[in-house]
Every structure is written in C-alpha cells, then in structure tokens.
Amino acid sequence: MVFDAKREQKIGALTLSLPVSQIAEKILKSYNLGAASQAMLVDPQGVLIYHTDKFKINQNLRATMPYLSAAINPILNLQGGTASYENEEKQAWIISYAPVRKIPWSVGIASPMQPFIQSTERAGLIGIATPSGVSLLLLLLIERFSKALVRDLSEVTEGAKALAGGEFDRRIPVRSADEVGELATDFNLMAVEITQLLNERRTNETLLAVGKFSAALAHDLRNPVEGLKLLSRELCKRVDQTQPEHEIAETIAEAVGRLSSLVNQSLDFARLHQPVFMPMNLAALADKVLRDFRFDDLELKKDYARVLPAAHVDAAQIKRVLANLIRNALEACWSRRAAAPCRLSLTLKTVAEKIQLEVADTGPGIPAEIREKIFEPFFSTKPAGHGLGLALARQIISNHGGTIAFTSEIGQGTRFVIALPMAKQ
C-alpha cells in the first residue's frame, strides 16, 4: 500500500513511503509564495493533509481554521472558488481553492490582502491590486500547484499499480534529487529486485518440476540402461577389432554410456539431499579436486589467501560443484588452445565475512544471448552435454546459504565466483 508517511493516506497498491507533505512543500518553494502566504491540502473529511503551518497537519479544518466560515463547505465538497476572511489577528486575507485533479483533495492558497496590494502597487501593477486580481493570481498558482502535485503523486501510484499488475519493466522518471527523486529511485530499485525474485521463483519452480520428472523417468530407465551398457561393452570385446562391426559396437557403447551418464545425473539432481555441514578447509578441498584433472599444455594458477577461515559446507557437494566448474573451464580453454595460450586460475579469499572461491579461464567466453540460460536445467551448448551441471551447482550453493555468479567477456574468458559462509568459531 502506498501511503502518506504521517497519515497512511491510501493511494496505491504497494508498500512505499510517500511523504505527501514533503512533495507539497517542494512544489510551493519553487513558486516562492513568500513567508506570509499559506497553502493547504484537505481531504473530503476535513483533515489537513498538508499546511504551510506544520502544526496544523493532520488536524481538522473546521477546528483549526473556523474563521474560514462559508468557504469550509465548498472546500470539503471539492468545489472551486474564492473567499475573503479575517484570521485570528483580525487581518484581512483572501483564499482561493479548487479540487485537485484525479485525487479527491482540495488545495487552497491564501495571502494577506494589505501586503500583497502594497507590493503590487509599488511595482505599478495597479490592475491586480484588488481582491479579484489577487484571487486570479492565487487561482493560477493553484492550477500550477495541482498539476505538479498530481504529476508527482500520479507517477508513483500509476507505477505501483502497473507493477502490481505484472508490468515489471515499469520505471518512474527521476526528476529531482530531493525526497521525491529518492522515492522514484527506490521504486525503480524495488521493481528490479521484484523482477529478480520472480525470475528466481520461476527457476525454482522449474527445478522442482524437473526434479520430480527426472526422478520418475530416471528410476524407470536406470536398470535397462545399465543392462545395455554391460551388453555393449561385452559386444565390443567379442567383435574382432579388424572387423567393420567393431566400429558399430563401439558407437553403440559410447551412445549407451552417454545415456547412462544422463540417467545418473538426473537421479543425482532429483535426489539431492540436504547438505551435512561441517567445518572444512576449502584450500585442501580444492587441491583434492585438482588432482583428479590433467592440465596438459595449460597453465594452472592458484592464488590462496594465507589465512583462510574454515567454511561451513558439505564437503562432498562442494567438491562436486568445484569439479564441474573446473571441467567446464578446461573444456573452454581446450576449445581454443590452438588460437591462444590457455590459463586456468583458482582463487580463494575472504570477502565481507564470506569465503569467496573463483574459477577463471581464458576460453572463448559465453555469448551474451545465452548468459541468462546457463543455470537452467537441460540447457547446454555442448554436443554431448546434459545441461544439469550448473543447475545442480546453483542448487547446492543455494542450499549452503551462498551465492554463485559469473562474468564473461567474448575472447577473454569466464570467471565464476562462489561465496560461502564461514564456519562458526
């Protein structure tokens, strides 16, 4: 719900703090009415939403300004007009009032008669040194004031309604650096955050659906696929390598092997258990993972912080994530090995009370058009890829209360960054 910070005036559909009185004050200052003039905003119940005299804000018009007399009813009935009156000090004043467009409020601007007449006479403006002339000027000010007020409020409320209706790309123009500008900036940031949360929610829902489907399908396929895998291997052994049939048997064995790998990954994805946390030295864990790979014709650079706190992780799951990232980095490097020197970097350091793990390569980089998809299940650019590695990695890191992100530049390489919580001391 959008509301006035003081009155909780309901004017929208999201939770934002909308200081109506500050908006009105900003607008009035731009018109330089002078210290003597007064302005007010009143709702149909007679509550002063804004008044130049801040002590009157949230008070009732009839109780605080009874001397307005006959003008009170037209103001509350959202009518327009002009009235003269005497204030508490028995000074002659004139007030012009009119309804605010699109919002059920009345705006009134009042000025003391004598100083206004004297100043206009000195300036030679005899034609407006009359009550009707003063009234005309005040009505012009009201018109400008109302338009500016409605613009500022309408942009926020319309933006809030659009956002609530699903228009997540809606943004509010930031026209100033004051409170209204800050409100517009906060709204735009909120819209971005909501979009990100919705995208994450859709991804999580997709992961849940994929997990259920994968579990059912992989469970039914696992036994027959494993049987075919054994038979294809046996076939390769029995067929003479000099015979043309041997190549066919090997092709069958490779295809069945890929199918077996997909089934097993699908089962792993569907049956991902909750992590069993324990303090773990990530440097030692990373070195164990690195020993499972070969780095022929490739430079490996390790940059571990000298003092590295233990991480609060499931060692087996984080080892799996790290192995997947290193494998992807190696494949990216090898894909352009002939064109440029290859380097893989592994970095461990502490950043903002988190342990940050980075895997960087000098491969070809990830094309911009697919960067939003690389964490989606079953999305892969590899001919024999299954597209579950990075989806599983993100789920594991999320279950650890950490984050995983990446940056990539075409022709320069890709860097994955994981942040994990430290173990409690």
MIDOMAR-278073 format. One line per field, with one value per residue (C-alpha): residue number from 1; residue in three letters; chain; x, y, z. Coordinates in steps of 0.25 Angstrom, whole numbers, plus 2048, in hexadecimal, padded with zeros to 3 digits. Example, Ala and Ser with C-alpha at 12.3 -4.5 7.8 and 13.67 -1.06 7.14 Angstrom:
<rs>
resi (1 / 2)
resn (ALA / SER)
chain (A / A)
px (831 / 837)
py (7EE / 7FC)
pz (81F / 81D)
</rs>
This chain:
<rs>
resi (1 / 2 / 3 / 4 / 5 / 6 / 7 / 8 / 9 / 10 / 11 / 12 / 13 / 14 / 15 / 16 / 17 / 18 / 19 / 20 / 21 / 22 / 23 / 24 / 25 / 26 / 27 / 28 / 29 / 30 / 31 / 32 / 33 / 34 / 35 / 36 / 37 / 38 / 39 / 40 / 41 / 42 / 43 / 44 / 45 / 46 / 47 / 48 / 49 / 50 / 51 / 52 / 53 / 54 / 55 / 56 / 57 / 58 / 59 / 60 / 61 / 62 / 63 / 64 / 65 / 66 / 67 / 68 / 69 / 70 / 71 / 72 / 73 / 74 / 75 / 76 / 77 / 78 / 79 / 80 / 81 / 82 / 83 / 84 / 85 / 86 / 87 / 88 / 89 / 90 / 91 / 92 / 93 / 94 / 95 / 96 / 97 / 98 / 99 / 100 / 101 / 102 / 103 / 104 / 105 / 106 / 107 / 108 / 109 / 110 / 111 / 112 / 113 / 114 / 115 / 116 / 117 / 118 / 119 / 120 / 121 / 122 / 123 / 124 / 125 / 126 / 127 / 128 / 129 / 130 / 131 / 132 / 133 / 134 / 135 / 136 / 137 / 138 / 139 / 140 / 141 / 142 / 143 / 144 / 145 / 146 / 147 / 148 / 149 / 150 / 151 / 152 / 153 / 154 / 155 / 156 / 157 / 158 / 159 / 160 / 161 / 162 / 163 / 164 / 165 / 166 / 167 / 168 / 169 / 170 / 171 / 172 / 173 / 174 / 175 / 176 / 177 / 178 / 179 / 180 / 181 / 182 / 183 / 184 / 185 / 186 / 187 / 188 / 189 / 190 / 191 / 192 / 193 / 194 / 195 / 196 / 197 / 198 / 199 / 200 / 201 / 202 / 203 / 204 / 205 / 206 / 207 / 208 / 209 / 210 / 211 / 212 / 213 / 214 / 215 / 216 / 217 / 218 / 219 / 220 / 221 / 222 / 223 / 224 / 225 / 226 / 227 / 228 / 229 / 230 / 231 / 232 / 233 / 234 / 235 / 236 / 237 / 238 / 239 / 240 / 241 / 242 / 243 / 244 / 245 / 246 / 247 / 248 / 249 / 250 / 251 / 252 / 253 / 254 / 255 / 256 / 257 / 258 / 259 / 260 / 261 / 262 / 263 / 264 / 265 / 266 / 267 / 268 / 269 / 270 / 271 / 272 / 273 / 274 / 275 / 276 / 277 / 278 / 279 / 280 / 281 / 282 / 283 / 284 / 285 / 286 / 287 / 288 / 289 / 290 / 291 / 292 / 293 / 294 / 295 / 296 / 297 / 298 / 299 / 300 / 301 / 302 / 303 / 304 / 305 / 306 / 307 / 308 / 309 / 310 / 311 / 312 / 313 / 314 / 315 / 316 / 317 / 318 / 319 / 320 / 321 / 322 / 323 / 324 / 325 / 326 / 327 / 328 / 329 / 330 / 331 / 332 / 333 / 334 / 335 / 336 / 337 / 338 / 339 / 340 / 341 / 342 / 343 / 344 / 345 / 346 / 347 / 348 / 349 / 350 / 351 / 352 / 353 / 354 / 355 / 356 / 357 / 358 / 359 / 360 / 361 / 362 / 363 / 364 / 365 / 366 / 367 / 368 / 369 / 370 / 371 / 372 / 373 / 374 / 375 / 376 / 377 / 378 / 379 / 380 / 381 / 382 / 383 / 384 / 385 / 386 / 387 / 388 / 389 / 390 / 391 / 392 / 393 / 394 / 395 / 396 / 397 / 398 / 399 / 400 / 401 / 402 / 403 / 404 / 405 / 406 / 407 / 408 / 409 / 410 / 411 / 412 / 413 / 414 / 415 / 416 / 417 / 418 / 419 / 420 / 421 / 422 / 423 / 424 / 425)
resn (MET / VAL / PHE / ASP / ALA / LYS / ARG / GLU / GLN / LYS / ILE / GLY / ALA / LEU / THR / LEU / SER / LEU / PRO / VAL / SER / GLN / ILE / ALA / GLU / LYS / ILE / LEU / LYS / SER / TYR / ASN / LEU / GLY / ALA / ALA / SER / GLN / ALA / MET / LEU / VAL / ASP / PRO / GLN / GLY / VAL / LEU / ILE / TYR / HIS / THR / ASP / LYS / PHE / LYS / ILE / ASN / GLN / ASN / LEU / ARG / ALA / THR / MET / PRO / TYR / LEU / SER / ALA / ALA / ILE / ASN / PRO / ILE / LEU / ASN / LEU / GLN / GLY / GLY / THR / ALA / SER / TYR / GLU / ASN / GLU / GLU / LYS / GLN / ALA / TRP / ILE / ILE / SER / TYR / ALA / PRO / VAL / ARG / LYS / ILE / PRO / TRP / SER / VAL / GLY / ILE / ALA / SER / PRO / MET / GLN / PRO / PHE / ILE / GLN / SER / THR / GLU / ARG / ALA / GLY / LEU / ILE / GLY / ILE / ALA / THR / PRO / SER / GLY / VAL / SER / LEU / LEU / LEU / LEU / LEU / LEU / ILE / GLU / ARG / PHE / SER / LYS / ALA / LEU / VAL / ARG / ASP / LEU / SER / GLU / VAL / THR / GLU / GLY / ALA / LYS / ALA / LEU / ALA / GLY / GLY / GLU / PHE / ASP / ARG / ARG / ILE / PRO / VAL / ARG / SER / ALA / ASP / GLU / VAL / GLY / GLU / LEU / ALA / THR / ASP / PHE / ASN / LEU / MET / ALA / VAL / GLU / ILE / THR / GLN / LEU / LEU / ASN / GLU / ARG / ARG / THR / ASN / GLU / THR / LEU / LEU / ALA / VAL / GLY / LYS / PHE / SER / ALA / ALA / LEU / ALA / HIS / ASP / LEU / ARG / ASN / PRO / VAL / GLU / GLY / LEU / LYS / LEU / LEU / SER / ARG / GLU / LEU / CYS / LYS / ARG / VAL / ASP / GLN / THR / GLN / PRO / GLU / HIS / GLU / ILE / ALA / GLU / THR / ILE / ALA / GLU / ALA / VAL / GLY / ARG / LEU / SER / SER / LEU / VAL / ASN / GLN / SER / LEU / ASP / PHE / ALA / ARG / LEU / HIS / GLN / PRO / VAL / PHE / MET / PRO / MET / ASN / LEU / ALA / ALA / LEU / ALA / ASP / LYS / VAL / LEU / ARG / ASP / PHE / ARG / PHE / ASP / ASP / LEU / GLU / LEU / LYS / LYS / ASP / TYR / ALA / ARG / VAL / LEU / PRO / ALA / ALA / HIS / VAL / ASP / ALA / ALA / GLN / ILE / LYS / ARG / VAL / LEU / ALA / ASN / LEU / ILE / ARG / ASN / ALA / LEU / GLU / ALA / CYS / TRP / SER / ARG / ARG / ALA / ALA / ALA / PRO / CYS / ARG / LEU / SER / LEU / THR / LEU / LYS / THR / VAL / ALA / GLU / LYS / ILE / GLN / LEU / GLU / VAL / ALA / ASP / THR / GLY / PRO / GLY / ILE / PRO / ALA / GLU / ILE / ARG / GLU / LYS / ILE / PHE / GLU / PRO / PHE / PHE / SER / THR / LYS / PRO / ALA / GLY / HIS / GLY / LEU / GLY / LEU / ALA / LEU / ALA / ARG / GLN / ILE / ILE / SER / ASN / HIS / GLY / GLY / THR / ILE / ALA / PHE / THR / SER / GLU / ILE / GLY / GLN / GLY / THR / ARG / PHE / VAL / ILE / ALA / LEU / PRO / MET / ALA / LYS / GLN)
chain (A / A / A / A / A / A / A / A / A / A / A / A / A / A / A / A / A / A / A / A / A / A / A / A / A / A / A / A / A / A / A / A / A / A / A / A / A / A / A / A / A / A / A / A / A / A / A / A / A / A / A / A / A / A / A / A / A / A / A / A / A / A / A / A / A / A / A / A / A / A / A / A / A / A / A / A / A / A / A / A / A / A / A / A / A / A / A / A / A / A / A / A / A / A / A / A / A / A / A / A / A / A / A / A / A / A / A / A / A / A / A / A / A / A / A / A / A / A / A / A / A / A / A / A / A / A / A / A / A / A / A / A / A / A / A / A / A / A / A / A / A / A / A / A / A / A / A / A / A / A / A / A / A / A / A / A / A / A / A / A / A / A / A / A / A / A / A / A / A / A / A / A / A / A / A / A / A / A / A / A / A / A / A / A / A / A / A / A / A / A / A / A / A / A / A / A / A / A / A / A / A / A / A / A / A / A / A / A / A / A / A / A / A / A / A / A / A / A / A / A / A / A / A / A / A / A / A / A / A / A / A / A / A / A / A / A / A / A / A / A / A / A / A / A / A / A / A / A / A / A / A / A / A / A / A / A / A / A / A / A / A / A / A / A / A / A / A / A / A / A / A / A / A / A / A / A / A / A / A / A / A / A / A / A / A / A / A / A / A / A / A / A / A / A / A / A / A / A / A / A / A / A / A / A / A / A / A / A / A / A / A / A / A / A / A / A / A / A / A / A / A / A / A / A / A / A / A / A / A / A / A / A / A / A / A / A / A / A / A / A / A / A / A / A / A / A / A / A / A / A / A / A / A / A / A / A / A / A / A / A / A / A / A / A / A / A / A / A / A / A / A / A / A / A / A / A / A / A / A / A / A / A / A / A / A / A / A / A / A / A / A / A / A / A / A / A / A / A / A / A / A / A / A / A / A / A / A / A / A / A / A / A / A / A / A / A / A / A / A / A / A / A / A / A / A)
px (800 / 805 / 803 / 806 / 811 / 809 / 7FA / 7FB / 7F3 / 7EF / 7F3 / 7F9 / 7FB / 80A / 811 / 818 / 81A / 814 / 817 / 80B / 80E / 81D / 818 / 80F / 81A / 824 / 81A / 816 / 824 / 826 / 81B / 821 / 814 / 81A / 81A / 80C / 805 / 7FF / 7FB / 7F4 / 7EF / 7E2 / 7DA / 7CB / 7CB / 7D1 / 7DF / 7EA / 7F4 / 7FD / 7FE / 809 / 808 / 80D / 805 / 7F8 / 7FC / 7F2 / 7E9 / 7DA / 7D8 / 7CB / 7D2 / 7DF / 7DA / 7CC / 7CE / 7CD / 7BE / 7B6 / 7C2 / 7C3 / 7B7 / 7BB / 7C9 / 7C5 / 7BB / 7C6 / 7C1 / 7C9 / 7C8 / 7CE / 7CA / 7CF / 7D0 / 7D7 / 7E1 / 7E4 / 7EB / 7DF / 7E7 / 7E1 / 7E4 / 7DF / 7DF / 7DD / 7DA / 7D8 / 7D7 / 7E4 / 7E3 / 7E2 / 7E3 / 7D7 / 7DE / 7DC / 7E8 / 7E7 / 7F1 / 7EF / 7F6 / 7F4 / 7EE / 7F5 / 804 / 800 / 7F9 / 804 / 80F / 807 / 804 / 813 / 816 / 80C / 802 / 7F6 / 7ED / 7EF / 7EF / 7E1 / 7DB / 7D7 / 7E5 / 7EB / 7E1 / 7E5 / 7F3 / 7F0 / 7E8 / 7F3 / 7FD / 7F2 / 7F2 / 801 / 802 / 7F7 / 7FD / 80B / 805 / 7FD / 809 / 812 / 807 / 801 / 80F / 811 / 803 / 802 / 80F / 80B / 7FE / 806 / 810 / 805 / 7FE / 80A / 811 / 81F / 826 / 81F / 828 / 825 / 82D / 837 / 835 / 83C / 846 / 83C / 833 / 82A / 836 / 83B / 82D / 82D / 83B / 837 / 82B / 833 / 83D / 831 / 82C / 839 / 83A / 82C / 82F / 83C / 834 / 829 / 834 / 83A / 82C / 829 / 837 / 834 / 826 / 82D / 837 / 82D / 825 / 831 / 836 / 828 / 828 / 837 / 835 / 82A / 830 / 83E / 839 / 832 / 83D / 849 / 849 / 846 / 851 / 85B / 858 / 85A / 867 / 86D / 868 / 86E / 87B / 87B / 877 / 884 / 88C / 887 / 887 / 895 / 89B / 89F / 890 / 887 / 87D / 887 / 885 / 876 / 877 / 880 / 876 / 86B / 873 / 876 / 867 / 863 / 86E / 869 / 85A / 85F / 866 / 859 / 851 / 85B / 85C / 84D / 84B / 856 / 84F / 841 / 847 / 850 / 850 / 851 / 85F / 866 / 86E / 87C / 888 / 891 / 89E / 89A / 8A8 / 8AB / 89E / 8A1 / 8AF / 8A8 / 89F / 8AA / 8B2 / 8A6 / 8AA / 8B5 / 8BA / 8C2 / 8C6 / 8BF / 8C4 / 8BD / 8BE / 8BA / 8B8 / 8B4 / 8B3 / 8BE / 8B4 / 8A7 / 89C / 895 / 888 / 87B / 878 / 874 / 882 / 87D / 873 / 87C / 887 / 87D / 87A / 889 / 88B / 880 / 886 / 894 / 88F / 888 / 893 / 89D / 893 / 892 / 8A1 / 8A4 / 899 / 8A3 / 8B0 / 8B6 / 8B2 / 8B7 / 8BE / 8B5 / 8B5 / 8AC / 8AC / 8A7 / 8A6 / 8A1 / 8A0 / 897 / 88D / 883 / 883 / 881 / 88B / 88C / 890 / 893 / 895 / 89A / 89E / 8A4 / 89A / 891 / 887 / 878 / 86F / 867 / 85A / 85B / 861 / 853 / 851 / 85D / 857 / 84B / 849 / 84C / 852 / 85F / 868 / 870 / 86C / 86D / 869 / 85D / 85B / 85A / 868 / 866 / 857 / 85B / 867 / 85E / 854 / 85F / 865 / 857 / 855 / 862 / 85D / 867 / 867 / 86D / 86E / 877 / 87D / 881 / 887 / 888 / 896 / 89B / 895 / 88B / 88C / 883 / 882 / 87C / 87A / 879 / 876 / 881 / 881 / 87D / 888)
py (800 / 80E / 817 / 825 / 823 / 82A / 827 / 81A / 820 / 814 / 818 / 80B / 7FD / 7FA / 7FD / 80A / 817 / 823 / 830 / 838 / 844 / 844 / 843 / 84F / 857 / 855 / 85A / 866 / 86A / 86A / 875 / 87E / 882 / 889 / 887 / 88E / 885 / 878 / 86B / 85F / 851 / 84C / 83F / 83E / 83A / 848 / 842 / 84B / 842 / 84E / 85C / 866 / 867 / 859 / 859 / 858 / 84C / 840 / 84A / 84C / 859 / 85D / 85C / 863 / 86D / 871 / 87F / 87A / 879 / 878 / 873 / 866 / 85E / 861 / 85D / 850 / 84E / 84F / 85C / 867 / 876 / 882 / 888 / 893 / 892 / 897 / 88E / 88D / 89A / 8A1 / 8A3 / 8A3 / 896 / 890 / 882 / 87B / 86C / 861 / 852 / 84A / 843 / 834 / 834 / 837 / 842 / 851 / 85B / 869 / 874 / 881 / 88E / 89B / 8A6 / 8B2 / 8AE / 8A8 / 8B4 / 8BD / 8B5 / 8B5 / 8C4 / 8C7 / 8BE / 8C6 / 8BA / 8C2 / 8B9 / 8AD / 8B5 / 8B1 / 8A5 / 8A0 / 8A2 / 89B / 890 / 88E / 88D / 883 / 87A / 87A / 875 / 86B / 865 / 864 / 85E / 854 / 850 / 84E / 847 / 83D / 83A / 836 / 82E / 828 / 823 / 81B / 816 / 812 / 80C / 804 / 7FF / 7FB / 7F3 / 7ED / 7E9 / 7E2 / 7ED / 7EA / 7F3 / 800 / 80B / 819 / 825 / 82A / 839 / 83F / 83B / 83E / 835 / 833 / 82F / 826 / 81F / 81D / 817 / 80E / 80A / 807 / 7FE / 7F7 / 7F4 / 7EE / 7E6 / 7E0 / 7DC / 7D5 / 7CE / 7CA / 7C4 / 7BC / 7B7 / 7B2 / 7AC / 7A5 / 7A0 / 79B / 794 / 78D / 788 / 784 / 77C / 775 / 771 / 76D / 764 / 75D / 75B / 758 / 74E / 746 / 747 / 744 / 735 / 733 / 73D / 737 / 729 / 72F / 735 / 728 / 721 / 72C / 72A / 71B / 71D / 725 / 71B / 70F / 716 / 716 / 724 / 721 / 71F / 72B / 726 / 72A / 739 / 738 / 731 / 73C / 746 / 73F / 73E / 74D / 751 / 748 / 74D / 75C / 757 / 750 / 75D / 765 / 75C / 75C / 76B / 76C / 763 / 76B / 778 / 773 / 76D / 778 / 776 / 782 / 785 / 77F / 78B / 78B / 794 / 792 / 797 / 79B / 79C / 78E / 78A / 792 / 78B / 77D / 781 / 786 / 779 / 772 / 77A / 77B / 789 / 785 / 792 / 79A / 7A4 / 7A2 / 7AE / 7AC / 7B8 / 7B4 / 7BE / 7BB / 7BC / 7B5 / 7B2 / 7A5 / 7A4 / 79F / 795 / 787 / 783 / 779 / 782 / 78E / 785 / 781 / 790 / 793 / 787 / 78B / 799 / 795 / 78B / 796 / 79F / 795 / 791 / 7A0 / 7A2 / 796 / 79A / 7A6 / 7A0 / 7A2 / 7B0 / 7B6 / 7B1 / 7AB / 7AE / 7A9 / 7B1 / 7AD / 7B7 / 7B6 / 7C3 / 7C9 / 7D4 / 7DA / 7CF / 7C4 / 7BB / 7BE / 7B3 / 7B8 / 7AF / 7B7 / 7B2 / 7B9 / 7B2 / 7B8 / 7BE / 7BC / 7C2 / 7CE / 7C8 / 7BB / 7C0 / 7C1 / 7B2 / 7AB / 7A8 / 7A2 / 793 / 78B / 797 / 794 / 799 / 78C / 782 / 777 / 780 / 77D / 78B / 787 / 78A / 799 / 798 / 78E / 797 / 7A2 / 79A / 795 / 7A3 / 7A8 / 79D / 7A1 / 7AF / 7B4 / 7BB / 7B7 / 7C1 / 7C3 / 7CD / 7CB / 7D2 / 7CD / 7C9 / 7CC / 7C1 / 7BE / 7BF / 7B8 / 7BE / 7B6 / 7BC / 7B2 / 7B4 / 7B3 / 7A8 / 7AE / 7B0)
pz (800 / 7FC / 808 / 80E / 818 / 823 / 81F / 818 / 80D / 803 / 7F5 / 7EF / 7EF / 7F4 / 801 / 7FF / 808 / 800 / 808 / 802 / 80B / 806 / 7F8 / 7FA / 801 / 7F6 / 7EC / 7F4 / 7F6 / 7E7 / 7E6 / 7F1 / 7F7 / 802 / 811 / 813 / 809 / 80D / 805 / 809 / 805 / 80A / 809 / 808 / 817 / 81A / 81E / 81B / 813 / 811 / 817 / 816 / 825 / 828 / 836 / 82E / 826 / 82A / 831 / 82D / 824 / 82C / 839 / 835 / 82B / 82F / 82A / 81C / 81F / 812 / 80A / 812 / 80C / 7FD / 800 / 807 / 7FB / 7F1 / 7EB / 7E6 / 7EA / 7F2 / 7FF / 808 / 817 / 824 / 82B / 83A / 83A / 832 / 826 / 818 / 810 / 803 / 800 / 7F2 / 7F2 / 7E8 / 7E7 / 7E4 / 7D6 / 7D7 / 7E6 / 7F0 / 7F7 / 7F7 / 7F6 / 7FC / 7FB / 804 / 805 / 80E / 806 / 80A / 808 / 7FB / 7F6 / 7FB / 7F3 / 7E6 / 7E7 / 7E9 / 7DD / 7D5 / 7D3 / 7D7 / 7CF / 7D8 / 7E5 / 7E8 / 7EF / 7E1 / 7DC / 7E8 / 7E6 / 7D8 / 7DB / 7E6 / 7DD / 7D3 / 7DE / 7E2 / 7D4 / 7D3 / 7E1 / 7DE / 7D1 / 7D7 / 7E3 / 7DB / 7D2 / 7DD / 7E4 / 7D7 / 7D2 / 7DF / 7E0 / 7D2 / 7D2 / 7DF / 7D8 / 7CC / 7D4 / 7DC / 7CE / 7C9 / 7C1 / 7C8 / 7BE / 7C2 / 7C7 / 7CD / 7C8 / 7D2 / 7D0 / 7DC / 7E7 / 7F3 / 7FA / 7EE / 7E6 / 7F1 / 7F1 / 7E2 / 7E3 / 7EE / 7E6 / 7DA / 7E2 / 7E8 / 7DA / 7D6 / 7E3 / 7E1 / 7D3 / 7D8 / 7E3 / 7D9 / 7D0 / 7DB / 7DF / 7D1 / 7D1 / 7DE / 7D9 / 7CC / 7D5 / 7DD / 7D1 / 7CA / 7D7 / 7D8 / 7C9 / 7C9 / 7D6 / 7CF / 7C2 / 7C6 / 7D0 / 7C5 / 7BB / 7C4 / 7C5 / 7B6 / 7B2 / 7BB / 7B5 / 7A7 / 7AC / 7B0 / 7A4 / 79B / 7A2 / 7A0 / 792 / 790 / 796 / 78D / 780 / 779 / 778 / 76A / 766 / 762 / 76C / 777 / 774 / 774 / 782 / 787 / 782 / 78A / 796 / 796 / 794 / 79F / 7A8 / 7A6 / 7A9 / 7B5 / 7BA / 7B7 / 7BF / 7CB / 7CB / 7CA / 7D6 / 7DE / 7DA / 7DF / 7EC / 7F0 / 7FF / 809 / 80C / 818 / 81D / 824 / 824 / 818 / 813 / 805 / 800 / 804 / 7FD / 7F0 / 7F0 / 7F0 / 7E5 / 7DD / 7DE / 7D6 / 7CA / 7BF / 7BB / 7AF / 7A7 / 7B1 / 7BB / 7C9 / 7D3 / 7E1 / 7EA / 7F8 / 804 / 80E / 819 / 815 / 81F / 81E / 816 / 81B / 810 / 80C / 806 / 7FC / 7F6 / 7F5 / 7EF / 7E4 / 7E1 / 7E0 / 7D7 / 7CE / 7CD / 7CB / 7C0 / 7B9 / 7B9 / 7B4 / 7A8 / 7A5 / 7A5 / 79D / 793 / 78F / 792 / 785 / 784 / 791 / 79E / 7A8 / 7B7 / 7C2 / 7CF / 7DC / 7E7 / 7F6 / 7FF / 809 / 805 / 80E / 818 / 80D / 807 / 7F8 / 7EE / 7E0 / 7D4 / 7C8 / 7BA / 7AD / 7A4 / 799 / 7A3 / 7A4 / 799 / 79F / 799 / 7A1 / 7AE / 7B5 / 7B2 / 7B6 / 7C4 / 7BE / 7BF / 7B2 / 7AB / 7A5 / 799 / 799 / 78F / 79A / 7A5 / 7AE / 7B4 / 7C2 / 7C8 / 7CA / 7CE / 7D9 / 7DD / 7DF / 7E7 / 7F0 / 7F3 / 7F6 / 800 / 806 / 808 / 7FE / 7F0 / 7E3 / 7D7 / 7CB / 7C2 / 7B4 / 7A8 / 79A / 796 / 7A4 / 7AD / 7B8 / 7C7 / 7D1 / 7DF / 7EB / 7F9 / 804 / 813 / 81D / 828 / 835 / 83F)
</rs>
